[in-house]
Amino acid sequence: MEFSMKNFWDGSRRALARAITIVEDERDGWEDIMKEIYHHTGRAQVIGITGAPGAGKSTLSDALIKQYRKQGKKVGIVAIDPTSPFSGGAILGDRIRMNDLTLDEGVYIRSMGTRGSLGGLSRKTTDAVKLMDAFGLDVIFIETVGVGQSEVDIVKNADTTLVVLVPGLGDDIQAIKAGILEIGDVFCINKCDRDGADRLNVEIEMMLDLGEAQNWRPPIERTIANKDEGVADVVKSLNSHRKYLEESGLLEERRRERARTEMVEMIHDRISRHVMEDIVQTGKFADYVEQVYERENDPFTVVDSIVGNIFK
């Protein structure tokens, strides 16, 4: 199918899907697409949903989307799935679980594979969010794959981070151990009809007390997402945090830092590609490797020489 930016601006969901695919695969013209849409970004509310596997993130996402749709909001979700070892694509578990939303024209769901990214997020997550933002979606969720400690990467991509916890996983300090208590703007204890919900609630409160005093104290909401219980309260807390960010100036601060981080990563990526294509994949580099292996030279001297030549 031929891609057309006109169709994208006209609101074609197929054009949005095509644009994300072109950008994700870095096909010809992908940078031109990102350059054209960039000035139309920055309007959407971006919410990251993270937490341990089995916490019910997808069920909660499904319920949250329905709440926002009741408010007339157009919603997008980037569901980060594990990458298939066979095709390199997303395994699509989240999209299957959200099957009842696919017929809603006001909802756009995109599954993306992690593609080996250690942070639990695809490297193209940020670009997909921008495309959805420019397309005119009001609220965009990023649901991570649930890989534990490296979940903190969500902070780089979201305005508000929702940490989903569940009682009775056998580790009462699952969030503390994963290092994700520090990144939560809103906490949600899902499946709170299970034993241990009160205890988990108290432990989160205690950990928040131990942290530095902030103007925003993350609320702790309790839900049974598959019964739609408590979900409306989570939406209220998410919207309250958005209002706090806007009024305090933190939204601008976070987005400025995000722009900085993105540019630094792009610089790293460009330099890495140059090194790989123009240096590593040449016979000259093979000679360097042989010199180091035979102890005729040391890697520090060789690398200093290579880097020095790059920046001449």
N, C-alpha and C positions, 0 to 999 in steps of 0.2 A: 504494500500500500504506500502510495506517494504521500509524504508528509507535507502539510501546508500550515504555516503559521497563521494564515487567515482563518482556517478552520479552528485553530486553537483559540484565537481571540473571539471567534463566534460562539464559543462554548461547547465545542464538540468533545465529548468524553473520550472518543476514540483518538482524537488528535492529542489529548493530554497523555493517554496511555502510550501513544507512539513517541511523543516527545521524551517521556521518561525512559523508554527503552533505548532511544538513540543516545541520550545522555549517559545512561548507565553503562552501555556497551562502548561508549566513546566512538561512535560511528562518525563518518564525515559530516561536518557541520554542527557537531554538538556544542562547541564553544560559541558559535554564532547564536544558537538558540538561547543559551544562558545569558549572553550579552544583551539580547533583545528583551528578555523578560525581567532582567534585574531591576529596572527602574519601577516595575509594577509590584515589587515585593515589599514585605515589612508590615503588611496590614493584618495578617491572620494571627490568631491566638494559637501558639504552638505549645502543646502539652506532651511531655514525655511520661510514659507509663513504664515503670520498671519494678523489679522484684524477683524473688526466687522462682524457679520453675515449679509449677503446681499451685501457684498462688491464685490462679483464676484470672490472670490479666486479660485474656481474650474475652471471657464472659463479662467481665467488668467493662471492658472497652465497648462491647456490643451494647450494654445497658446505658453507658454514658452517651454514646452516639444517639441513641433513641431519645434521651432527655434533651440533648441539644437540638435535635430535629423538631421536637415539640415547641421549641423556642423559635423555630423558623430559620435556624442556622444551617448553612451548607457545610458539610463535614467531610474531611479526608482523613485517612489513616494509612500510615506507612507501617506495615507489620513486618518486623525483621524476623525472618525465619532462618533456621540452620541451612547451610548450603548443601545441596545434594553432592555427594562425592562422585556421582556419575555424570550429571549434566552441568554442574556448576551453578545451577539455578536454585531458587528458593524451594523448599519442600512443600510450601503452601498450606501448612497446617492451620494457620490463623484464618486464611480466607475460607477454608472449608467450615470452620467453626462459626464464621460470620455470614453464612450462606443466605440467611433471611434478609440481610441488608442489601444484597447485590441488586435487587430490583428497584431500590429507592434511587431516583435520579439525583437526589440531593446528597448522596453519599458516594464517595469514591474510595475504594480499597485497593491498595497496592502492596503486594508481598515482595520483599527484596531479600536476597540471600546475604549472609554476612561476608561471604567470599574471603574467608580467612582473616577478617578484621578482628583484632584482639579485643576491641572495645565493645563487642557485641552489637555494633552497628555497621551497616554497610558503608563503605567510603562515599557512596553516592546518595546516602540518606539526605544530606543537606541540600543537594541539588533537587531531589524529588520534592522536598518540602517547599523549596522556592517555586518550583513549577506549579504545585498545587495552590500556593499563595497567589501567584500571578494569575492563575486561572479563575480566581475569585472565591475560593473556599474560605469560610469564616473561621473555622476551628480545625486544626490539624493535629492529630494524635500520632506520636511515634511510640510504637510498642516494641520494646526490646526483646531479644531472644531469651533472656534470663540466664546469664552466665556467671553471676556472682560478683566478684570484686571489680571486674572491669566495667560493670554497669555504670560507673561514674561518668563514662563518656557521654551519657545522655545529657548532662549539664551543658555541654558544648552546643547542643542542637535545640534545646527546648527553653521556653520562657519560664514555664512552671513544670516542676517534676513531681509526679505522683508516685509514691512508693507503696506498693501493694504487699501486704504481709498476710500470713495465714497461721492460725494457731495449730499446734499439734503436729508440726513437722519433725519433732524429735530434737529440735535445737531451738530453745527458747530465745536465744540471742542471734537468730539467723540474720537479722538486719545489721546488728552491730558487727558481727563477724564478717559480713560482706563489705563493710565499710560504706553502706549506703544510707545510714542514718543522717550523715552530714549533708547529703544532697537533697533530702526530701523537703519540699515546700508544703506538701499535704501528704498525710499518711492515711492509708485505708487498711483496716483489718477486715479482710474478706472471709467469707465462710464463718462468720462470727457466731453461728449456732453450734460450732464445735466447742468441746471442752478446751479451756486454756485461753479463751479470748480475753477475759478480764485480766489474767496474769500478764499477757502480752501487752495489753493496753497500759498497765501500770509500769512495765519495764521500759516502754517507749517514753512515757512521761518522765521517768527517772533519768533516762539518758538525755532527754531534752533539757532537764534541769541542770545536768552536769556541763552542758555546753555554754558558750558565751551568750550573754543576754543580747537578744536582737529585737528590733522593732516589730518583726513578724515572728510570732511563735506558731510553728506548724500545727494545724489542727489535726486531730486523730478522728477519722470517721469510721463507722462500723457498718459493714454491708453484708447482705446475702445476695450476691449479684444475680444468681440464677432465679431468684424470686423477685428481683427488682426492689429489694428492701434496702433503704438507706442511700440509694444511688443519687436521688435528688439532692441530698445533703452534701454529697461529694461535689456535685456540680456547683452548688452555692459556694463551697470553700475554694474551688478552682477559680471561680469568677471573682471572689473576694481577693484572692492573691493577685489576680491580674490587675484589679483596681489599685491594690497596694503598690504594685510595681510601677504603674503609671504615675501615681500621685507622689511617690518618693523619688522618682527619677531613676530607679534601679533598672527599669526596662531598657532605657537608653544605654545605661552603663553595661548591662549584660550583652546587648546587641552590638555595642561598639567593641567589646572584648571578643565577641564571636567573629566579627569581621576581621579583627587582628589575627585571631587564631587561624581562621580560614586562609588568610593570605600567607601566613607563615608556612602552613601545610602545603599550599600550592607551590611556594618557592622550593620547599624541600622536595616535592614531587618532581618539579621541572629539573632540578639539579640531579636528582637520582636517575631520571630517565636519560639525561645527557651522559652521565657517567656510565650507565649500562650500555647505551647504544654506541657511543663514540670511543669508549675506553675499554670496558670489560670484555665486550664481544669482538676484540681485535687480537691479532697475533702478538702485538707488542705487550699486551697485558699478560698473555700466556708466558712470555719471556720473563716478565717480572715475577710471576708465580714460581717459575722454575728457579730463579735466582734466590728467592726466599726459601724455597724448599731445600735447596742445596747448601743453604747457609752462606751463600756468597754475598748476600745483602740482607738487611733486616726490614720488616714490614713498615716500621716507622719512617725510615729514610725514603723508601719507595713511595709511600702514600704522600709524604710531604712533597716529593718531586712531582707526583701526578697532580695534586691539588694546586701546587704552585703554577704548573703549566696551564691549568684551567682558568686561573684568575689573572693570567698575564694580560 
